Amino acid sequence: MRIAVDTMGGDYAPKAIIKGCVEASRMANGRFELVLVGDQKTIETELSYLPVTRANKIGIVHASEKIEFYDSPTTALRKKKDNSISVAIRLHKQGEVDAVVSAGHTGAMLAASLFGLGRIPGVSRPAIGSFMPTTNGVSLLIDAGTNVDCKPHQLLTFGIMGSIFIERYLGIKKPRIGLLNIGEEANKGNEIALQTHELFKLNKRVNFIGNIEGRDILRGAADVIVCDGFVGNIVLKFGESFNSVFSSTLKKSVGKRPLAMLGAFLLRSSFRRVKRVFDWEEYGGVPLLGVQGVSIICHGKSSPKAIRNAIFEAEKVVLEKVNHYIGSEIHLLKGVEVEE
């Protein structure tokens, strides 16, 4: 297996990206080869500072350009044809790599994946799934920001794709699918929510448990949480703030009081475990489901740890043949409009 990594994208690129690649390669013990895409001279320089040996299966593919965070995705892809994201996606399209990982411009990664790899037949719109920590483990929030306005059949497709991903990736049998809404009752929500609820009820191949509310997300009421990208991105960004708020509030509460400081010291391992649960870096990147390839999108502030985990996520998505199962299940949809 070969996995391409965009080394030029991200706030801490290329140093953090390349370090994460070396860590993943060392831990993989030769299971896969990494193809680092970006400016060759820069990559070689960064690698020279790291403990790279012959055992590390790492190759380099040169890309002379990179997409900046302020670039317009479509304009940049058109004018900067040799950018690291496009080159990585092109390698995937040509079958030279099995997956792509990038912490670069999210819009550009979405556009390049969609137009470069194409959609799985029957998928109207690909969607980003994002892991959400719960009291029982993790759930998948889908869509997390790709599609702001959605039709009922698209939300149904999101649920099906998310269910297959969670089942194959985490081994959860018959994942519970919940539709994020303003109430649990079937008659709650706007017209889109009502129609989506009905479509899920009619599809007996998925484990639809009905509507769930925002308070149910962290409780682990559902394994897959379905919503449009507008709502999903708000929920995602809210969740990302938890760790920093928790840490700052804890420090203010403890202050310089001796007894409070002693208590915090004794509970430090518990606090670390809580922070780890809500640490997005533990889950690496988020998969773009619905494209004919494996496209893992990472946070712009990804550290080596996040990149390392994203690479292992890409490996598992390939091994578990997630796209094959999504294609097979979408093909079975009957009586549901699946095209634009």
Secondary structure, 3 states (H helix, E strand, C coil): CEEEEECCCCCCCCHHHHHHHHHHHHHHCCCCEEEEEECHHHHHHHHHCCCCCCCCCEEEEECCECCCCCCCHHHHHHHCCCEHHHHHHHHHHCCCCCEEEECCCHHHHHHHHHHHHCECCCCCCCEEEEEEEECCEEEEEECCCCCCCCCHHHHHHHHHHHHHHHHHHHCCCCCEEEEECCCCCCCCCCHHHHHHHHHHHHCCCCEEEEEECHHHCCCCCCCEEECCHHHHHHHHHHHHCHHHHHHHHHHHHHCCCHHHHHHHHHCHHHHHHHHHHCCHHHHCCEEEECECCCEEECCCCCCHHHHHHHHHHHHHHHHCCHHHHHHHHHHCCCCCCCCC
